[in-house]
Amino acid sequence: KFSDGLKILVENNAPWGGTEGKSFPMAFVLGTRDSDPNAGSQGQFAPSSHYMPPFMRVNPVLKWTYGHVWHFLRLFELPYCTLYDAGYTSLGTTKDTLPCPALAVAGSASSTGAIPKYWPAYMLRDWDQERAGRIKKEKKDASAAPSSPKRKVNLDQSDTQSRFSQFSAVTASEQAPPTTPARSAAAS
């Protein structure tokens, strides 16, 4: 289970060379954005969920849009998962993830039964369609299981947003990421 592995990591986090029996506070830098289904009420800094070992979440791109993410990745020619070039816009598991229907190339899946082709994820124009390729999970009956108390701590500091102001100022007024050179094959 993911949380079990995370617990081992958090409990055994010692600097190189180790310090017998002593663990240190830990933080993870994540790519969580406000539009993510599990973002909840997280701030730039948020404690781990109640069912996980204690650590701090650092969410530097929390206020970014889908377009901001793709603008940043392409502007700096950063590597990313090649599934995004095959029309996937949101990755989950093999059981709940399909290419985004909004990126289907018109006429690519004709009546011959050919496999449809998709534009790459950065070509998505309607950012609200980002999760259109995800198969919705059935919701569990809320009355079936008691809810667990959740830790709520807001450690969001307004000055942390200034660290990202330069990038945000450039991209905040954009509706779509500008066209950037195609990703080189070497970056794949």
N, C-alpha and C positions, 0 to 999 in steps of 0.2 A: 504494500500500500504506500502511496506517495507520502502521506503524512508520517509514516514510520521511518522512511528514509530521511525525511527532513529532520525528524527528531534526532536521529543519529548524527547528522551533520551539525545541527545546532549544539548538541551536548558535547561534541568532540572538536569544537572549533578553537584550536590553539595556534598561536603564531608558529612560524617555522622553527623547529628545534623543540617545540612543545613546552608546556608548563604542567607538571604533574597535577592531575585532579582539578585544574582550574579552567573554567570556560569563560569566554569573553562575550560581551554583547555582540549581536550579529544583525546585519541589515542586508536586504536583497534589493537590487535595483531591478524594477519590473517595467513592462511595457503596458501596464493597465491604463486604459482611457475611460473617461466618464461614460462613453457610449457602450462600454463592455457590459454584458449582462450581469457579471458578478462584481462590478466595481462598487456597487452599493453607495455608501456615503464616505468612501475613502477620500482622504486628502493627499497632499503631496507626500506626507509622512503618515503612515497608518500602522497600528500594531497588527500582528498576525490574527487570524481568525481564532475563535475560542477552541476549535478542535485541533489546532496545530500547536507545535512548540512555540515558545515566545521568541519573536524576532520582529524587526522593524521593516515594513515595506517602504521603499522609496519609489515614488511614482513621478518621475520627471516629465512624462508626456501626458499626464492626466487630462489636460485641457486641449490636447491636440485633436484635430479631426482626422478622418481617413485620408483626406488630401494632404494634410501636413506631414503625415507619416510617409506617404509616397514621394512627396516633394523632397523631404530630407534624405530618404534612401537613394533616390536617383540623383539628386544634386551632388551628393558626396560619393556616389558610385559604390555604395555599401552592398555587400553580399546579402542575399535573402534566399529563402526556400524556393526552389524551382517550381513548386506547385503553383505559386502565384503567377508564373508565366503561362500556366495551363488553364487559367480562368478561375482559380480558387481565390476568394477574397477574404475568407475567414476559415481558419483551420481548427478542427476539433479532432474527432476520432474517425477511423475508417467507416464507422457505422452511422455517423451523423453529418458527414461533410461531402458536398457535391460542388462542382464548378458553379459559379454564379450565373443564373439564367440570363441576367441582364448583359452578360458579356458574350453570349452565344453569337457567333458569326452568322449573319443572315444567309440562308441557303446552304449552309455547310452540312446539315443533316437532312438530306432530301428523302423522298419516299423509298430510296434504295436501301435504307437502313444503315447508312454510313454513320460512323461515330461523329457527333458534332464537334466543331472546332470552336475555341473560345479565344477572345482577346485577353491579353495579360491584365492582371488586377489593377495596375496603375491607370488603365484606360477607363475604368468605371467613372461614369459621369454623375450618376445619382448616388451620392454617398450613403443615402438611407438604405440602399440595396446591399450594403456590405455583407450582411448576414443572410442574404436571400438563398444562398446555397446550403445553409444549415438546416437539417431536419429537426423540427421542433420536438422536444422531449415531452412526454405526457407528464402533466403535473400530478404530484402525489396529493392525496386527500389530506388537507391540513388537520382535519380532526382525528386522523389515524395515529399520529405520533405527537407527543408533547414537544413543544419547542424548547430549545436550549437557550439559556441566557447568552447574550453576545456581549463581548467587551466593546465599549464605545469610548474611545479616547481620541480627541481631535488635537493632533500635534501640528496641524498645518500652520506654517508661519508665512505671513504675507511677503517677507523678504526673500523667501526661497524662490518665489516666482521671478524675482529680478534676475536670477541666474540664467533664466531662459528668455529674458526679454528681448535680447538681440534677435534670436531666431523667430520668436513670436511676433515681433514688430514687423519683420519682413513678410511673414506668411499670414498674419491675422486677417488682412483685408482681401486675401485671395479667395476666389470661388473654386478654383481648380489648380492643381499643380501645373506649372509651366512645362512645356515640352522640353525634355532634356535628351541628350544623346542616348541612343540605345545602349543597353547594358552589354558590355563585352562578354564574349564567351569565356574569357579567363575568370570572370567573377562568379561563374556558375559553380 
